[in-house]
Each structure stands twice: as C-alpha cells, then as structure tokens.
Amino acid sequence: MAKNLLIVESPAKAKTIEKILGKDFQVKSCFGHIRDLEKAGMGIDIERNFEPRYIISDDKEKVVKELKSLASKSEEVWLATDEDREGEAISWHLCEVLGLNPSTTKRIVFHEITKPAIENAVKNPRLLDMNLVNAQQARRVLDRIVGFELSPVLWRKMSMRNNLSAGRVQSVAVRLIAEREREINAFAAQSSFKIDAFFTANDAAGKNITFKAEGAKYDQVADAQKFLESCIGASYAVKDIQVKPGKRTPAPPFTTSTLQQEASRKLGYGVARTMQIAQRLYENGHITYMRTDSVNLSDTALGDITRTVKGMYGEAYHQFRRYKNKNQGAQEAHEAIRPTYMEKLTVDDPDWRRLYELIWKRTMASQMADAELEKTIAKIDISTNKEELTASGEVIKFEGFLKVYREDKDDDEEEDTQEGMLPPLQVKQALPLKEMKATERFSRPQPRFTEASLVKKLEEMGIGRPSTYAPTISTILKRGYVEKREKEGVRRDYRILVLKNDAITQKQDYEMTGAEKGKLFPTDLGLVVTDFLKQYFQDIMDYGFTAKVEGEFDEVAEGKLKWNKMIDDFYSPFKKDVDNTIENADRIKGEHELGIDPESGKQVVARMGRYGPMVQIGNADDEDKPRFAKIPTGSSIETITFDEAMELFKIQGTLGQYEGKDISVNVGRFGPYVKWGDDFISIPRGTDLASVTVEQAIGFIKEKQKADAPVASYEDKPVTKGTGRFGPFIKWDGMFINVPKRYDFNNLKQADINELIEAKVKKEENRYIQRWADEKIALENGRWGPFIRFGKKMVKMPRKKDDVKYTPEEAATLTLDQVKQMIELEIPGAFTKKAPAKKKAAAKKKAAPKKAAAKKTATKKK
C-alpha cells in the first residue's frame, strides 16, 4: 500500500499521474461529483438558511466505499480535483464523506498533466478554498430552487405528455433563440440596386484581364435605370490611386468559449462534442485545462512556442505577444487552452486529431508576426456625370501568422477585407468598359443562431460561464424547446439592368434564399413556454438580471458576499411570483386564431396540444367533437396560414375503405401514418401525404398484415414477430420479447420460440414485488434495488429514515397508500382528480368577468 492516496476526477488522468508520481502515491478517481442534492423535497432546507441536504449518488456508492477503504489505509490523502468551482466543491464533498479535515487536507492543482507541473503541484500544496466551494454551492442551490419551483408551474399550466422543465440559464437561452426567430419572421426584405462596372486592362505580364469597380446603391429601379442611361456614351479614366499598407493581427489563444465557437465554424462540431474531445485531450496529457476564461500563456509555454515558430518558419515569423486576461479572478485565472508540448504537431487518435490540430495552430499563430498587406484603391471618373466608381484590391506582402491559421467568421459578421489583385493602373489612364450592371439585391435578417454564435452571445451578455454552455445547449435540445435542423431555401427572382455597347437591357434571374444548415430553431413548445415565463417571471427571464446573478456568484467566489444571503435576497420575491402564478395564471395554450371553417362555421385555431402543435376546428364545448390536425415539422402555430391549416384536414379525409374499415392518412408523433379503422400503420418519413392514393394505402396495410401474421403459437396463443427500436422481437400474450443475435430471426423454430417465451416468463416472475393493476402502480425489482412503476414512469423510492434503501422484502410490506405518498413526493399532484369537462366549462364561464379584469390590469401595468 502506497503512503499517499491522491484523488482526481477522471480515471484516464489517474493513470497518467500515477506513472509520474511513482510508488509513493496511489492515484484514484472519484469519477466526478460523488454527492448531489436530494431529489425528494427539493433537497434544500429553506427554513434553515437554505441548508443543502446532500446524498451519495447511487452510482457512486461503490466508488465511495473503495475510496474510504483506501483512505483509512493511507498515511495521507491528497485532493487533486480540477481547479475551478466544480472541482473545489468535489474536493469538499470528498472531505465530508471520507472524514478528512478541510483545514489540514492537502489540495493540489495543475493546469497541464506533465511531470514538471505535477511535481511542482505536490511541492506547493494549498488548502481547500471555501469561497469557491460556496460559489458552486450557491449556483447549485439557486438553480435547484428555480427548477424545482418553476417546473411544477409549467406542469400545472400546460397539458403536455412529457414533464416540462425550466431553468435559470436554459430559459434565457431559449428566449434569445425565440426572439431571433420572431425577428426573422417579422422581417420585410428591402431591395436595392448595386452598381458593378467591369473594365479591362493589362496586368504586369501584359495579359489583358477584367477587373471590377463598384458604384453607388439605388433604392429604386428607376434611379438605377437613370444612372445607367447617364453613362451611355461615357468615357472612363483613373482619377486617383491610393496604395495603403495594412496588417492583420492574430487572435489570442483559445478560451473555452472561443474554442467552442471555432470548432463549430471550422469543424462543424456541436458544443458538447467539442468539450468531450477536449476533456479526453486534457486527461491524456495533450492540452492544458479546457475550462478557462483566460488568454494568458505561461512563460514556459511562451518559450516553447517561440522555439517552435522560429524552428519551423524562421525568425521573421515570430512576434512575442502577451495577451490581457479579462478574468481577474485569481482562483480561476488559468492559462489559455494550448498544447502541452508544441513539438507535438498532431495526435494519433483520429477522433481527437482535428480538434488538437486546431488548438495547435491557434496557439502557434498567437505568437507569430502580423500579416502585412497592401491595399490599392482606384477612383474612376465617368465623363458624362459627376459620379465615380471605386476599384479595390488587396495583396498579401508577408503571410506572417496566416501561414498557419486564419480565424473564421459567423454569419452575422462581415469580412473587413477584400482580397484580389488589381492590374497596374496610372492616374488619367483610360479604361475601356466591358459592361455595367445594376443588380437587385435584398436586405437580410439576422441569421438564426448556431451553437457557436449562441455561446458567443451568452458570453457577451455575461450569462453563464464556460462550464455551463455545453450542458445548457444539450438541455434545451433534449427538452424539445429548441431543435437543430436545416431549412431549405426558397426561390426569389431578381432584376438585372445591363449597360453594354451603349444599350441598356433588362433581364431576370433567380437565387435560392433562406437556406440554413445546422441552425437552432425554437419549437412551438419553446415559444409558448418563453412567453409564459416572460409574463409571470420577469426577473428570471431578464438578461440583465441573469447576468447580475453570475456577477454575484463571482463575488461569493471572492469572499465578498455570503452565499445564503444572496439566495435569500432572490428567493422571497421569486416565491411570491410562483404562488401568484399558480393561483391566478391561465393555462398555457399558445392559441393563434386563423379564421372560420367555411363548412362548419367553427373557429379554426393553431395551438399547443398534449402531443405538440396542432390545428383545431371547433372547441370542447361544441355538440360535435372538435377536429384536430398535427402541424408538421417546419411549420409553426405562429406562422401557419389559414389555407395551409385547412390543407392538413384535406389530407386527413377518408381515402376509401378496405375490408369494411375507413382509410385515412395523417402525421403523428412518430411521423406519417395510415389510419385503418382503429389501427395505425407507419409509412416512410418524408412521404408527401397529399400524393398517397387509396391503392398505396392498402399496400401499406397489406404489408403490415403480412408482418403481423402469427408465425407460431404457444399455449394456444398466437406468436408474431417484428423489428423495433431495439432490434428484432417476438410478441406473445401482450409481451414483447427481444430476440438475441444467436437466434436466426428469419427462420425461428418452435423450439426457439418456446425457449424465448419461457425465459421471459421466468424473468417476469421476479420482476414484480407488488402490483396494483387497476391503479397502474407496481413495485418492481431493479438493477439498483426496488423502484416504483407508475403508469409508464419509473419513480425512485425514497430512503428510509435511517438513510438506508428499502430491501425487496421490506417493499413487499408497503401498503398502496404508502406507495402513493412516495409517488407524490416525486410527482406533486400525481393523484389530483381533474374536474369533469362540463364542470370545467361552467367554472370557466362563471369566472369570465374576473379573468377579463385580470387581463385589463395586466395590460395597464405594461
């Protein structure tokens, strides 16, 4: 047994460090956080100054048990978790769980996994920084409060099949995307006419070449026409030439957010993938720590880069630079992200290579010379009017850092340089005109966000921190508030006026506009939830307020603010908003009135339903049931037109009959389908439902009948087979039984079927501890012990009073009422009875005047 136990976060890092430290140290991983807030009852004691209640995660019990055993046998325990707030908090949790004294336990930090860095860290240990711990704890507690209090508000106020959630940073991120979408939808493109003239002249080699000069822009086609007419019969000569030296300066080395942005632009990586690869590169000693706001480089790194630049490109290409670090918080002022060893140009792993090489190039370029440019601007006179044209070109005289790296731009950033060479020109030189064009161009709205540009915007606004961007984006995508997809362009015609040989002609061309790839679109769910939260929780959704909270976390980290005082200042007004909203707010529908159905005379609305956005004709109070049609992907309740909505119902109409049952087609949760009587048959995604004939629909039905035909029987009950999300299966007596690869699925024998069913039946015997079928509640044996199944949901059982899990034997003694109480803890309101439809309608009518007054008051406040 080694004298010292050193605990790090990741197992990959542990192996590398153990080799460096040698036999006196045993290095073990805690695999990240070992404790988190209890889920039951928020996990925070509001009455006791927001005291958190932490529990060891189920999947970490084995890890903790091993670490306790090793700690008890070691002379000294060292903590070497990452040097950020999360890492400091992990070290504190380890102290609490392993019984270590935070006042004496050695805490070491390093920003690169190299022998000198590790050995230096061991020589210079420090103690736990409780200010950083409290800052992390404040963020965790505040975010838990927001999520725990807000999410149930959404559950009660919106009828959705899945549990909705809200969060402090995620909700603001969705708001940014939603507001950008509405700006785009409301944008009215303005056209203008751009003048381009094309001249010929000899280049340095005497070859006749064509170059372009630009003129003014005109808002109206008549003005552009008038300008071209004024140029008929004109001669053109160079009026003035200016040659200006210029330069380009390299970007600083990567921080977390700039790495995420550039990896998205250059490599097409999502933020989560970038951070996952960067984590692996760090753990394996290839780069320095990947969560940082700093652009600073250590003296050691600067020396290493200097040698590499001079060695590879020569003295002229090197320029020493020291970048200013915007983040002055000493506890988190790491180095920028850089390669550990600059002589390592690449890495072997193909999944890591592209990101590593991007980091290497950016780091190299940051210490290289400016690129030297020469820009030529020529002014060209028109003899028949007082206007002039401008031709410009740019020549790179010395590459400098551009030899290695060039930073990309986002869609909303214009290139500030224009590359291309002009032929040698002289003042008063006559220039023959080849042709002049006035081309119609249209203004463009701001582009939709990519993951990279969203990170950039959040950072600019001071919302979130480097470690929060990837999980924030993953959460809003996972929750269905935002989707990442493509958008096809639409055709747009434009006009071109051409002056050639002193004659003006007009022609029309077209372009595809509005096409986007890999952009973030708000879903209808994201839009209506954003509107609801903005109406009732202005602080939470306010950009300035969210940024202010981040600043307060920084003050806690610097020891300037007590963390529970900060939470208390936030909680009181927030809780009032929650209670007021639950009591007084209307249900969220996101209704958009489209018009009146000419056949029935009923209102047509687009709104959110239980399974997503839909169009509805009529309402629940009508004698006839309302009709519904699902709004397909790419359309929205905010943008769908009346005609588009009515087309959805035409598609849904009965196509015909087969075996005495009606056939229709529609789009559902899982894509397009044929409805045949009460059966639903999926059809290929992307199918144009308007083109599906009754014959095609019958073909889909017959294929399904053939696939569903019994292939055998067991105990006089039919056995069918099919292929689902998880592979091939057989179905018997309502049970789906997966068919492992060792069986020949296409040629299953009766013996194979018997074996599969008997194994499944035997397995199911041990599945249930108790079952209340009528209530759709069961206690089941799970991998980690007993759990509750409530309908289709898996509900975790709370621990007993002594903080020990229930055994299957103890679970078998629980009554139905006790189990229901456990479900209520996890799902508030799970057993609250809903009022019958008639009573609801009556209540709604009775309360109408009160609601009208409430709306009037709200409008007045605005």
N, C-alpha and C positions, 0 to 999 in steps of 0.2 A: 504494500500500500504506500503510495506517494505521500510525502509530508503535507503537501498543499493541494487543495481542491480549488480549481479555478472554474467558475461557471460563466458560460457565454450563452448567447441566444440561439445560434444555429449549429446543427451538427457538422456541417461542412467546415465552418470556421473552427470548430473544436479540434478536428483532426489536424488542420494546418498549424494551429497554435501549439498543440501538444508536441509536434515534431520540433518546433522552435525552442520550447522551454526545457525539454529533456525530462529525465527520470524523476526529478524532484516535484514535478507538477503532474497532476491528473486533471485533464480538461474535459468537462462535461457540458452538455447543452440542456437548457431548460425549455427549449423549443418555444421561445416567445413568452407571452404572458402565462402565468400559472394560476392566477386568480382573476375573477371578474365580479361585478356586482350581481347579487341575486336577481333572478327574474321575477320571482314571486314578490308582489307588493312593492315594486319599483327597485328594491334593494337599497333604499336611502331612507334614513330616519329623519323626516322633515322637522319633527318636534325637537330633536336633539342636535340642532345646529347642522343639519344636513349630513349627519354621520353616515358614511357608506357601510353597507354590510357586504363584505366580500366572501366568496366561497371558491374553493378549488374546483376548477373545471373538471367535468367527468373524464375527459380525455387526457387530463394531466395528473390524475391520481397516481398512476404507475410511475411517472417521471418524478413526482414529488417524493414518493416513497423511496425511490432509488437515491435521490439527492440527500434525503435525511440520513439514510444509512451511510453514505459516503462521507457526509459532513461530520457525523459522530466519530468516524474513524480517522479523520484528518486532523493534523495539528492546527492548521489554519485554513479558513475559507476566504477566497478572493472573489470579488464580483467584477465581471468584465463585460457587462451588457453594453449596448450601443450608447454613445454619448449624445443622447437627445432626451426629451422629456419622457418618451415612452420607455426608453432604456433605463433611465433613472428610476422610474416607477417600478419596472420589473425587478430591479435590484432591491428596492424597498420591500416589495412583496416577498422576495426570497428571504430577506432578513426576518420578516414577520413569521413566515411559515417554517423556516429552518431554525428559528430561535437564535438568530445572530443579533448582536448589539450594533445598531447603526452608527453609534458614536465611536466604535473601535474597529469595525469591519473594514478591511482594505478594499477600496474601489479603484479600479484602474480603467483608463480609457486610451484608445488609439484610433487613428483615422485611416490607417493602412495596415494590412497584415504582412509585415516584413519583420525580419529578425531584429534590425535596429529599433523599429517602432515598438515592438512587443517588449524587448528587453528594457528599453527606456521607460516604458509604462510601469513595469514591475519595480524599477528602481525609484519611481516617483509616484507612489500611490496617494490617493486622496480619500476623503470620507464622503459619505452619501450627501448629496445636495438636496435638502428637504424642500427648498424653494422650487426646484424643478419638479420634484415629486408632487408638490401641492398644485403646481400649474397643470400637470397632467390630470391630477385628480379633479381639479375644477372643471376642465374640459369634459371629462368622462361623466361627472355628476350632472353638469348643465345639459349635456346632450341627452343623457338618460331621462332627465326631467322633461325636456322638450318632447322627446319621442314618446315617453310614457303618457304624458298628459294630452298631447295633440292627436296621436294616432287613434285613441278611442273616440275623440270628437269626430274624426272622419268616418269611423265605423258606424257611428250613430246617424250621421247626417248624409250618408251616401250608401245607396243599395248596390253593393258590388259583391261579386262572388268571392273575391280574394280580400284578405285583410290589408287595408291601406296603411301607409306609414307616413310620417312627416319627420323632418329633421332640421336642425338649425342651419347647417350649411347646404344640405341637399335641396331644401325647399327654395333657397335663394338662387341656387344654380339653375333649377328648373324655371324660376321666374325669368332669369336672363334669357334662356332659350325661348320661352314663351313670348316674351316681349319682342325679341328679334323676329320671331315668326309673324307676329301681328304687324310689325313694321313692314315686312316684306309683302304681306297680303294687302296692306293698305297702300302700298307704293304705286304711284302712277308714273310710268316712264315718260320722260320728255325727250323729244327728238331734237337734234341739231345737225347742221351740215358742216363737215370738216373738209377744208381745202387742202389738197395734196397736189403738188406740181412735180413733174418728172422731167429732168434735164439730162443732157448728155455732155460729157467732157472727157478728155484724155487723162488716164492715170499716169503714174510715174514711168510706167513701161511703154507709154504711147498707145495703149489699148483704149478704145472708146468704150466707156462704161456709163450706165444710167444711175443717177442718184436722186434722192427725194428732198423736196423742200416743203415746209408746211406754211399755210396761211391762217387767216382768222377763222373763227367759227361763226356760223349764222344760224339763228333760231328758226327762221322761216325759209322754205324752199324758194320763195320769190326773191328774197335777198341774196341767196346763193346764186340763183339764176342771173340776177342783175350784176353781181360781181363778175361772173364768167363772161357775160356779154361785154363788160367794160374791158376785158382782156383780149377781145378779138382784135387782131392786127397789132398787138403789142410786141415790143422787143424787150429782152431781159438782160440785165447786166449786173455783175457783182458790185455792190455799193460799198461793202465794208467786210473785213475779215478780222476776227479776233481769235488768237490762239492762247488758251489759258492752261497753265499747268494745274493739275489736280491730284488728289490722292484718296485712297480708301484705307481705312484703319480696320484691323481685325477685331472681331467680337471677343469679349472676355471668355475665359474657360467656363465650362458648364456649371450651373447650379441645378438643383433638382428640376425646377420648372422649365428652364431653358433646354435641358436635356429632353424632357417630355415633349416640348414643342418641336424641337428639331428632329427628333426621332419620328414624330408623326409626319412632318413635312417631307423628310428625305427618305425614310424607310417605310412609311405607312403603318407604323406600329401604334396600337392603342396605348393609352397611358398605363394601364395595368400591365401590359406585356413589357413595356419599357422598364418598369420598376422591378418586375420579376427577373428579367435578364440582368439588370444592374445589380440586384441582390446577389445573384449567383457569381457575377464577376468579382464583387467585393469579397464574398465569402471564400472564394478560391484565390484571393491574393492578387487579382489582376488590376483592380482600380481602388481608389480611396473611397471613403464612406459616401454613399449615394444619396443621403438625405441632408441637404445643406442649402443655405441661402447665400453662402459666401462665394466670392470670386477671387479670393486670396490664394496665392500659391506659396508654399514654404520655401525657405532659402535652399534647402536640399533639392526640392523639385525644380526650382529655377536654374540651379547649376546643371542638373541632369538634362533639362530641356535645351539649355544653351549649348552644351556639348553635342547633343543630337542634331540640332539645327545646323551648327557650324560644320559638323562632320558630314552631314548628308547634302547640304546645299551651299556651304561656304560662308565666310564672314559677312558678306554683303547682305545676306538674307536674315541675319539676326538683328533683333532690336529688343533690348531689355525693357520690360514693362512691368509695373506693379499696379494692379487694379484695386480700386477702392471697394471695400466691403460695406454694403448698405446696412447689413445687420450688425449692430454694435453690441448685441447681447453676447458677452464673453463666453457664456456657458454653451452657446450653440454656434459660435463662430468657427466652424470647421474650415478646412481647405475647400477649394472648389473640387469638383469631380475630375479626376485625372488618372492616367495610367500609373501604376505603382512604379514601373520601370519603363522609361521612354524607349530604351533599345528594343523592347518587345513590340514589334510592329503589328502583330496580329495574335489571335489565339486559335487553338486547334478546333474547339467545338464550333460546328457550323451554325448552331442556333445563337451563339454569343458573338460570333465574329463581326457581323455588320455593326452592331452597337459599339463594340470595343473599338473598331477602327474609326468610327465617327468621333468617339471621345478622344482618341489619339490625335486625329487630325485637328480637332478644335483646340486641343491643348498646345500642339506644335504651333499652329497659326497665331495663338495669343502672344507668342514671344518672337514673332517674325516681323520683318520690316514692312512698312506701308507699301501698298501697290502704288506706283507712280503713273499718272495718266496725263494725256494731253488732249484737251477738248478744243475742237475748232468750230466756230460759229460764223457762218457766212450770211450776210444780209443781201437780198437780191431785189433790185428795183424793177418795177413794172412801168413801162413808158407811158401807158395810156391812163393811168390813175395814180393816186398818191399812196397806194398800198404797197407793202413789201412782203416778201417771203423769207423764211428762215430755214437754212440747211445746217444741220449739226452732225458732228461725228466725233467719236472718241477712240483714241488709240492708247493701248497699254504700253508704256515705255519700259516699265520694270515690274515684273509679276509680284515680287515680294511674297506676302502670305498667300496670295491667290494661287501660287504654285501647289499649295497643299489643300486649301479649304475655302469654300465660299458659302456664306450663310444664306439660307432660303428665306422667302417672304411668305406671309399669309395672304389670303385672297384679298383682304381689305387694305393691304399695303402696296403702294405703287413703287416700282423701281425708280430710284432717283438718278439713274444714269442711263445713257443711251449709247450702246456700243455700235460700232460700224465706222468705216473709214470714208472720208470724202476724197475725191481726186484733188490734186494740187490746183488751187484757184488763185487768181490775181484780181486786185481791185480794177474795175472797169472792164473786166473780161466779159464778152458777150456769151450768152448761154442759149443754145437752141432748145426750144420747148418741144418735148415729145408729146405730152398731153397733160391736161389739168383736170382733176376730178373734184367734185363736191359730193361726198359720200354721207348718206344719212346714218347717224349713229344715235343710240338711245342711252339715256342715263340708267344706271343700275342701282338697285337697293343694296344695303349692306349684305354681305354673304351670310349664310347660316353658319353657326359655329361648328368647327371641328373639335375634337377632343383637345387638340393643341391650342387653338385660339380661345377655347373656354378656360383652360388653365391660365393662359396669359391674362385674360380679362379678370378672373378671380384674383390673381396675384396683384394686378394693377389696383384693384379696389380694396386690397388688404383683407380679403375674405379667405379664411382657411390658411393652411400652412403646407409646406412641401409634402409632408407625410399624409395629408388629408385628401389631396386631389384625386389620386387613383381610386381609393375606396368610395369617394363621393360620386364620381362618374359611374363606377360599377353599380352603385346602389340605385341611382336614378334610372339606369338602363334596366336593371333587374326588376325594379318595382313597376315598370311599364309606364313611367311618367314621360320618358324620352325614348326614342328609338333611333338607331344609327342605320341609315339606309341611303339608297341612291334615288335620284329624281331624274326622270327623262326630260330632255329639252323639248320645247315646242317651237314650231316653225314661225318665223317672223320675217315678213317681207320688208325690204328697204329700197330706197331710191338712190340712183347714182346719176349725176349730171356730168357729162364728159365734154370738155372742150378739146378738139383735135382738128388740125388743119383749118383753124378759124371757123369751125362749125360746131354747134352745140347739139348733142343728142342726149336723150334720157332713156335709161333702161332700169329694169327692176331685177333685183337679186334677192336671195333669202339667206337667213342664218338660223341655226338652232340655238335657242337661248333658254336659260334657266336650268340647264343640266347640272346636276351636282352629284358628287360621289363621296361616300363616307362622311356625310354630314349628320348633325344632331337635329332631329325634328321633335317637337313636343307632340305627344299624343293628345287626343281629346281628354283623356283622364288627367294628364298633366296640366292642361289648360284650365279645366274646371276646378281642380284642386287648388291651383295657384290663385285663381280669382277668389275662391272661398277664403283661403288663408290671408290674402291681402285685405279682404273686407273685415275680417274679425281679429286678425293678429298682425297689426301693422308693424309693431316693433320687430317681431321675428322675421318678417319679410322685407324689412327696410335694409338697404345695402349699407347705409352709414352705421346703423345700429349693430349689424353683424360684424362690420369691421372694428367698431368700438369694442365689442366683446373680445375680439382677438387681441386688441391692444391691452385689455385688462388681464388677459392670460399672461401676456408678456410682463406686466407689472407684478403679477404673482410670482413669476419665474425670477424676477429681480429682487424679490423680498420687499416690494413697496406696497403690496396690497394683500390683505388676509383673504384666503380663498373662499371661506364660508361667508364672509361679509359681502363679497362680490356676488355669490349665489343668492344670498338673502335679498339684496337690492333688486335682483332680477325677478325672483320668484313671486313676491307678493302681487305686483301688478299683472304678471303673467297668469297667475292662478285665477284672478278676478276675470280676466278675459276668457279663460277656459270655462268657468262656471256660467258666465253670462251667455256664451255661445251655445253651450249645451241646453240652456234653458230657453233661449229666445230665437236662435237662428233657424231659418227654414232649411228643409232638406236640400241637398245639392242635386240639381238636375242638369244644369248647363243647357237649358232649353233655348232653341233658336227657331222662331216661328218662320215657316216657309210659305204658307198660303193655305188655300182651301181646296180640298179634293173635289173636282167637278162632279164626280159620280155620286158621292155620299153627302156632299156639303159639309164634311167634317174638317176640323183643323188638322193641318199637317205640320208636325214639328220634328226637328232633329234634336236628339237629347242623349244623355248617358243612360244606359240601362244596366241591368245586372251583369250582362256579358259584354259590355262595351258600348261604343257609339251606335245609334240606330235611328231610323226614321219611324215615326208613329203616326198613324191616321186614326183620329178619334181618341177618346180617353176612357179610363176605367169606369166612369160613372154612366157611360152610354149603355143603352139596352143591348146593342151588339158589342161583341168584344172588339177592342182596338186591333188594328193590323200593324205588324212590325216588319221592318226590313233592316238587315245589318248593313252599316256603312262600310264599304270595303277599304282596305289599306290604301293610302294615298289621297283619300278624301277626308273631310273633317266636318263636324257639326257646324263649324263656323263658316266654312267656305262652300259647302254643298248647295246647289241651286234647287229650286222647286222642280224644274224639269229633270235634273239628274236624280232627284229623290223618287219621282214618280216612275222613272225608268226601272228603278230597283224593284218596284211592285209588279211591273210588267214581266220582268224576268221570273218573278216568283209565281206567276199564274200557272194554272194546271195545263200541262202539255198534252195530256191524254190519259189513257188507262192501260194497265197491264194486269191480267188476272183479277179484274174487278176492283183494282185499287188505283187511286189517283196518283199521277206522277207530276212532280214539280222540281225546280232546281233553285238553289239559294247558296249564300255564303255564310258559314258559321265560324265558331271559334277556331276550328282546325282546318279551315279552308272551304272550297266549294264542295257541294254535295248534291246528290239526287235524293229527293224525299219520295218514298214509295209507300203509301199508306202511313203506317207508323214507323217504318224503317228508314234509316239514314245511310246512304252509301256514298263514301268519299270518292271524289273524282280528281284527276290530276290538277295540281296547283297551276294557276295561270290560265286555266280553261276559260274562254270567253262564254259566259253563261248565255248570252243573247244568241249564240250560234248553236247551242245544243238542241238537237232535234229529238222527237219522241223515240225515233229508232235508236239513236245513240244512247239515250237514257235507258231504254230497255236492254241494250247491250251491256251497260254498266251493271244493271240489276242481275242479268243472267250470269255475269262473271262472278258477282258476289254470291249468288245462289250456289254456283258450282264450288266456289271456295269454301262456303259454309256447309256443304253437304256432309253428312256423317261419314267418317272413314272407318268407324268401328263402333262397338258398344261395350259397355262394362256394367255389370249388374242390371242389364236390360235398359240402360240409359245411353243415349247417343253420345259419341265422341266426335268432335270436329277439330279441325286444326287451322292455324293461320300464322301470320307473321306480324308482330307489333313492334313498338319502340325498342323493346329489349330482346328482340330476336324471335325465333320460331316458338310456337306453343301449341298445346292441345287444350281443348276446353271440355270439361265434363262436370255435370251437376252444378253449374254456376262457378266452378273453379277454373282459373287459368293456370296451366302447369307448363313452366318453361321446359324446352327440350334441349338438353346439353349437346355439344358438338359430337360426342362419342356415338350418338344415335344417327342413323341415316333418316333424316326428316322426311325425305321424299318417298321412302319405302318403309314406313314404320310397320312392324309386325304386331300381331295381337299381344304377343308376349312382352314386347317393348312397352306397349300402351298399359298393360296390366301393371308392369313394374313401375312406370312413372306415376300412375294414379295411386298405387298402394303406398309408395314413398311419400307422396304429397299428403295423403290421408293421415299417415302416421305422424308426419311433421305437424299437421294442423291440430292433432290431439294435444300436443304440448304447447300449442300457441296460446290458448285461452286459459286464464286463471279464473275469471268470472265473466259472464256475458249477460247483458240485458238487451236482447234483440229489439224489443219494442221501442226502447229509448235510444237505440243506435249507440250504445255505450258498451265498452268491453275493457277488461283489464287483461293485458297480454304480456307474455314473456318477451323481452327484447334482448338485444346484444349486451346492453349495459344494465339490465335488470328490468323490473316491471314498469310498464307505462300504460297510459290510458288512451284508448282509441275512441274518439268522439266523432261520429259520422266518418268523414274521410280524413279528419285531422288527428295527428299524433300529439298528445298532450303529456308533458313531462310531469311526473309525480313529485310533489314537494317532499323534502326530507322530514323525518320525524323530529320531535322536539329536541332530541339529543344529537341532532345534525347527522343522523345515520340514515341510509337509504332503507326503504321497505324491502323485505325479502318476499319471494313469491308466496310463502306460507302466511306471512302477515297480510299481504294484499288480499289473500283469499278470505280473510275475516272481515274486510271492509263492507259497509252497507252501501246501497245505492246513493243514499243522501250524502254520506261522507265523500263518495267519489264525485258527486255533483258539486260539492263545495270546493273540491280540488280543481275541478274544471273552471269554476267561477273565478278562482284566483288567477288563472292563466288567461281566461277569456271572459272579461267582465260583460255581464248581460247575456250570457250564453243561453239562459233559460227564461229570459224575459218574454212573456207572451205578447204577440203582436195583436193589435185590435183588429176585429173583422173589418172588411172593406167598407161596409155600409156605415158602421160607426165612425170610421175614419173620415168618410166623406161628410157625414153630418158634423163632425167636430171641425172639419176644415171650413164648412160653410158658416158655422156659428162663429168661428174665430176670425172670419174675413175682415171685419172692421178693425179689429185690434192689429192685424198684420199690416193693413193699409196705413194705419197710424205709425206703426214702427218704421215702415219704409219711408214715410214722409219725414220722420225725424232724422233718419239716416241721411237722406238727401240734403236736408238742411245743414247737417254737420259738415258735409262735404263742401 
